[in-house]
Amino acid sequence: MFNNLQKKWKVRGWQLLLILIVFALGGSLTGYIGKKLMGFFEIEILLLYIIIYILIVTIIWPFAVLLVSIPFGQFAFLGGILQGWEPGCSPERKIKSWKRQTASRKQQKKIW
C-alpha cells in the first residue's frame, strides 16, 4: 500500500512518512477546531449539528493541512496538490494537474 503511494506521488520513504504525519495532524487539528467552533452555536437538533460540523470541517481541512505542513517542510508538495483540487476531481487527476503545473513552472524558470 505504501509502495503504491510512493510511486504515485514520486516520493521517498521519509517524505512519505512526513506527508502521512502532516495529514494525520492536519485532520486532528481540523476536528479540534471544528469542535471548538461548534461550541459557539447552541444547536439542539442533532442532524443539523452534524451537517454544520461537516461543512465547517470541510472548509477548515485544507487550511489546517497547509498550516501543519509548513514546520514539516512539506508545504510545496501539499500546496501543489491542494491547489489543483476541484470538487468531484479524482486524486489521480489532481496529482497529474499539479505535476503539469510544476513542470510548466520549471520550464518557465529555464527560459528566464
C-alpha positions in Angstrom: 0.0 0.0 0.0 2.7 2.5 0.9 4.8 1.5 -2.1 1.8 2.5 -4.3 1.6 5.9 -2.6 5.4 6.4 -3.1 5.1 5.6 -6.8 2.0 7.7 -7.3 3.4 10.7 -5.5 7.0 10.1 -6.6 8.4 10.5 -3.1 10.9 8.5 -1.0 10.2 6.8 2.3 10.9 9.6 4.7 9.0 12.1 2.7 6.0 9.8 2.5 6.2 9.4 6.3 6.2 13.2 6.8 3.3 13.6 4.4 1.2 11.0 6.3 2.1 12.7 9.6 1.0 16.0 8.2 -2.3 14.6 7.0 -2.9 12.9 10.4 -2.0 16.1 12.4 -4.0 18.3 10.0 -7.0 16.1 10.3 -6.8 16.1 14.1 -6.4 19.9 14.2 -9.4 20.2 11.9 -11.5 18.1 14.2 -10.3 20.1 17.3 -11.0 23.5 15.7 -14.4 22.3 14.3 -15.4 21.1 17.8 -14.3 24.4 19.3 -16.3 26.4 16.7 -19.4 24.3 17.2 -19.3 25.3 20.9 -20.3 28.8 19.8 -23.5 27.5 18.3 -26.3 26.3 20.5 -27.8 23.7 18.2 -30.1 21.2 19.8 -31.1 19.3 16.7 -28.5 16.5 16.2 -28.9 16.3 12.4 -28.4 20.0 12.0 -25.4 19.9 14.3 -23.8 17.1 12.2 -24.5 18.9 8.9 -23.0 22.1 10.1 -20.0 20.3 11.7 -19.3 18.5 8.4 -19.4 21.8 6.5 -17.1 23.5 8.9 -14.6 20.7 8.9 -14.7 20.5 5.1 -13.8 24.2 4.8 -11.1 24.1 7.5 -9.3 21.0 6.4 -7.2 22.3 3.5 -6.0 25.3 5.6 -5.2 23.1 8.6 -3.2 20.7 6.4 -1.2 23.5 4.8 -0.6 25.1 8.2 0.8 21.8 9.6 2.8 21.2 6.5 5.0 24.3 7.0 7.0 23.1 10.0 7.4 19.6 8.4 8.8 21.1 5.2 6.0 19.6 3.0 4.3 22.8 2.0 5.5 22.7 -1.6 4.2 19.2 -2.1 0.9 19.5 -0.3 0.3 23.1 -1.5 0.6 21.9 -5.1 -1.8 19.0 -4.6 -4.4 21.1 -2.8 -4.0 23.9 -5.4 -5.2 21.6 -8.1 -8.2 20.4 -6.0 -11.6 20.7 -7.6 -14.8 19.2 -6.2 -15.5 16.0 -8.0 -12.0 15.7 -9.2 -10.3 12.3 -8.6 -7.0 12.2 -6.7 -5.2 11.0 -9.8 -6.4 14.0 -11.8 -5.3 16.3 -9.0 -1.8 14.9 -8.9 -1.5 15.0 -12.7 -2.7 18.6 -12.8 -0.2 19.5 -10.1 2.7 17.8 -11.9 1.8 19.6 -15.2 1.8 23.0 -13.3 5.1 22.2 -11.6 6.7 21.1 -15.0 5.5 24.3 -16.7 6.9 26.4 -13.9 10.3 24.7 -14.2 10.3 25.3 -18.0 9.4 29.0 -17.4 12.3 29.3 -15.0 14.7 27.8 -17.6 13.5 30.3 -20.2 14.2 33.3 -17.9 
